[in-house]
Amino acid sequence: MNDPPDEPGGSPLPLSSDELADLPNITFSAPSPGYIVTVSTDDFDTDISTPAPLSEPDQKRKRKLLAQKKKDLLPRHTDLPAVNPPLVAASNENIPKNNPPIGRTVYNESDSAPYIIHVEKVVASPNDGATLHPVELGKFLKKYSFKSIIDGSVKSIGRRKITISFADFSEANSFMSHNSLESMSLKAYIPTFNVTRMGLVRGVPADWSPEEVKANMSVPMGCGEIIKVRRLNFKSFNDGSVSWKPSQSVVITFDGQTLPKRVFICYNALPVDLYIYPTIQCFNCCRFGHTKTQCRSKPRCFKCGQGHIGNSCSTDEQHASCCLCSGFHFATSKSCQEFKIQFLMQKHPNCILQHLSHTLIFCRPVLK
């Protein structure tokens, strides 16, 4: 599938003390009955801040300066040798381009509700413009009288992808194998994040192969079996050349909806942390959440923001113009405000960033 990788599952990490220390003038309001805590930032002089609103003349002046700057950069575009853009990631590792789907194809009795199913429109070409409307799918579900569908759970999560939640696992399994799906050019499957958990385990010898790690590792009672082991690599610089070397950290994919607190390997107990995917950025359109091979947008230069591939642009970093935040840096820079927002949103999924009000809102579930 040409979709961004699924979430590793599990509970999101709370903000660390270092992250909170980086945010100045933070005031915590008293939690409301819904347990919503508002973090307000008044002085936006930190890396994740946004500039104060400009007056209308200032905005016009800024737009005019940026337009003139981009116009001056146009003659610089020459057919120079390709320069590889810097890798944008939240951790030093290389990510395989095509990962085969993992996880179970059916739910079992030990899984917890809701039982989420993704329904996708089957198309011959990604650019044929086909869409899948949630109301039309709801009419299809009603026509064939599928049971145990949770009201309000049918939601669109893409142009031709919809999510459905069932209250009963057997009804969810029956829906995925129903013959009517094929006749409607639909396919139904369980999202990987709902039947697997991904954990980060440190301290594994770097010279062990993934097969050797899996053969010597066991999990506590009540936890799902190990499905996959992937070694994380780090960049090594030697005389100007870059190479990837194996680290002592591995990513373990566990079956089920429970992430174990530790695993055992050769009579050693190693702690397991929730694995968080790196922040993925497209080097074609510079947006986040997908890669260049999956992109269907027009190219945008990560150096000057114009409509061409960045590898052929001669703009240096001193004259750069970010197409994401209009800052004077490459769009692939980790100092970009948009990158920092995307990183925080991925690390803390329960955090809602409101750009206009300059407010960070952390939503917590109601305790009963």
N, C-alpha and C positions, 0 to 999 in steps of 0.2 A: 504493500500500500504506500502511496505517496503522501502520507500524512506525517505531520510532526510527531516525534516520539511521544508515547503516552506518559502520563504522570506516574512517578514511582509508587504512588499510593501512600497511605499512612497519614499521621497527623502532621500539620505544618509546624515548622520550628518557630519558637517565640523569638522576638527581637533580643539580641544579645546586649550586654551592658555596654560594649564598645560601640555598637550601632546607635544606641540611645545617647551615648556621650557625644557622638558626632552631631547631634541635632540640638542647636542652641534654642534657648527661650521656649522650652516645651512646657505646656501646661496641660495637666490631665483633668478633665472635667469628671464630675461624679457619674458613675455608671447609671444609665437609665434602666427601667425595668427590663429592657431587651439586652442589657449588658453591652452597650456600645460606648466605647471610650474614644473621645476625640482628641487627637494630638494636633495642636495648632502651632504653626511656625510663623512668627511675625517678622523676624529678621532673616531674610532669605540670602544668606551669604555662605551657605554650605554647598557641598557638591550636589545634593539632591534638591536644592531649592530652585525656584523659578523666579525670574526677574519681576520686580514690581510693575504693575500696569502702567504703560506709558500714556501720556496725553495724546490726543489725535494729531497735533502737529509733529510730536516726537515720533509717532508711529509712521507718519508719511515720510519724515526725514530718514528714518531707519530703512524703510522699504526702498527709498530712492538710492541710498548709499549701497545697499545690497545689490540692487539691480545694476548699478553702475559698476560695481566690483565684479559681478558675474560677466558683464559685457566686456570688461577689460581682460578677462581671463580667456575669452573665446579664442583669440589667435594663438594661444599657447598649446592648443590641442594638436599634437603631431603624432605621427606613427612611430613612436619610440618602442623599444623592446618592452615586452610585458613585464610588469612588476607585480609580484604577488602581494595582495593586500594582507595586512596583519590579521592573525586569527583572533576572533572575538569569542571568548569563552569565560565562564565563571570559574573554571578550574583548568589546570594544565593537563589536558588529556586529548587524545585524538578520538574522534567519533566516527564509527563506521557509517558509510553512506547508506547502505541498504541493509536493514536488519530484518530477518525473517520474523513473522509474527510468532510470539510465544504465548503460553498460557492455554487454559482449557477452552474447549469449544462448547461445553455445556456446564450448567450450574449443578451443584449437588446439594444435599440436604444440610451439610455443615456450613454452607455459605450464608451470609446475613443479607436480609432485605435492605434496601430495594434491589431487585435484580435488573440491572441496567442492560439494555440492548441498543446497539447502534444499527440503524437502517440506512443503507446507502444506495443511491441510484447507480445502476451499472451502465456505463457509457463506453462507446468505442474509442472516443478521443477526449482528452481533458478539456479541449477547447470547443466542444460542440454546443456549449451554452445550455445544456440540460439542467433543470432545477427540480427540487423536490419540496413541495409546499406541505407544511405540517397539517393544515386542515384537510388537504386532499388525502394525506396518509391516514388521518383520523377517520375519514369516511371509509377508507379501505379497511381499517381495523373493525369498524362498526359493521360493515357489510358481511364480514366473515365471522363475526361474533366471538372475537378473541376475549378471553376472560382474564380477570385479575390485573387489568391495566389500571395503574394509579392515575386518578384524575389530575390533570394539569402537568403530567409528566412528559407529554409529547411536545418536544421543543426542537427548534431548528438549531443546529450547531455548525452549519455550513450551507453552501449553495445547494448541495444535493445530499446532505447527511442530516439525519434526525435521530434524537435519542428518545427512548421509551423505557419506562420503569414498570416492572411487574411486582406484585406482592407475593406471588407464589413461584418457586423455582421451576416446578414442572410445567406450568403454563408458559413460562419464558422459553424453556427448551422446546416445547411443542410449537411455539410461534416460529422459532428459527428454522425448524425443519418442515414448515408448511409449504405445500406445493404451489400455492398461489403467489408466493414471493417471486419465483422464477418467471411466471407468466407476466408479472408486472415489471420485469427487469429490475428487481430489487434483491439485495443481499443483506442478511442480518447476521450479526456476530456480537460476541461479548467483547467489550473494550478491555484491553490488557490490564489497565489499572484497577479493574474491579475484581480480578481473580488472581492477581499477583502483587507482591510487594518487593521493592528493591532496596537493598541495604548496602552500606559501605563498610567493609571490614579492612582494618589496617594491621600491619605486622605480619603479612604473609610473605615468605621468602620470594624474592624477585625472580629466582631461577626456576620456580615451579611453573609447570604448564597449567592451564585452566583445567584440563582433565585430571591432573594429579591433585590439584586443590579440591576438586569435587569428590574424588575418590577417598580423600583423607578427612573430609569435613562432615560433621553430623550436626543435627539441630535438636533442641530440647523437645521433650514430649509435648504433643499438642500443636506443634508448628508444622507448616507444610514443608514438603520436600524441596530440595534444591533443584531448580530447573536449569539454571545457566550461571556460568562464572565468566566474568570478563575482567581482564587485567587493565588497570589504568597506567598510562605512560606519561612521561614528562619530557619537556624539551631540554636538550643538552646542547650548549654552544661550545664549539671547539675550533679555534682558529678561523672564526667567521662562518663556519658551517654549522648547520642546525641538524640535529638528529633526535629521534625519539628513543627513550630508554625505558624499560619496565620499572615501575615503582613497586613498593610493597603493599599497595592498596588494591583491592579487588572489589568489583560490584557483583553482588550475589542477587539473583532473582529467585524468590521463594514462591511456591504455590500457595494459594489461599489469600486470606484477607488479614492475616496477622503477621507483623514483622517481629521476629524474635529479638530479645534483648542481647543475646549472645549466641555464638556458635562454638563448637568444639572441634579442634584440629590437633591430632596427635597428643591428646590429653591436656591440651591448652585451651583455656576459655578466652575467646576474643570478643570484645564488645561490637555490637552492630548499630550503626547510625543510619538514619534515614538518608537515602541517596537523593541528591537534588541535581537535576540535569543542568549542564551549562547553558548560558544564555545564547541561543542560536540566532545568527543574523545572516540574511541573504546578501550575497555579494553581487547580485544583479540589480535589485531594487532598493537595497539597504534597509529593508524592513525586518522586523524580528518575528520569530516563530516558525520560519521555514528556511530551506536552503536554496541555493541557486538552481539545483536540478529540479526542484519542485515549483519554481517561480513561474507565474503566468503574466507578470507585469512587465511594463516597458523598463529598459535599463535606466539606472540613475548612477551618476558618477559618485563614488564615495569620497572623492577629493574636492570637487568643485560644485557638485549637485546638479550638473547639467544632464541632458538626456543622452548619455553615451556610457560605454563601459569604462570603468575607472582605470583599468590596466593600461589604457592607451593615453591617459591624461598626464601631462607633464607638470601639473600644479603641485608646488611643494607645500609642506605643512604650514609654512608661515603665511601663505596666501589661500589657505583652504577655506571652504564654506560648507558647513554641515547642512545637508538637505533634511535632517530630522528636527534640529532645534535652532537652525540659523546661526550657530556658533562658529567661531573661527578655528575649526579643527576638522580632521577627517571624520566622516560618519561612522567609521569603525573604531574611533577612539573610546577608551573606557572612561574618559572624563566627560563624555556626552551625557547631558541630562536624561535623554530618552533611554540610554543604556542603563543608567542607574535605576530609573523607574522600572524598567523591564526586569532587572536583576532582583529588585526588592519584591516585585509582584510574584516572581517565580519562587523566591525563597520563602515568602510569607503569603500564601494564597488567600489568607483571611484579611489581608490588608487592601483597602480600597484607596487609591490615590486620586484626589480631586484636584485637577490642575487649576481651575478657575478660582476656587476658594482657598487654594494653598493650604490644604488640610489633609492630614493623614488620618484615616478612620480605621480602627481595628474592631471588627465585628466578632463577638464571641457568642456561642450558643446559649440559650436560656437554660439555666440550671433548674431542675425540678426536684 
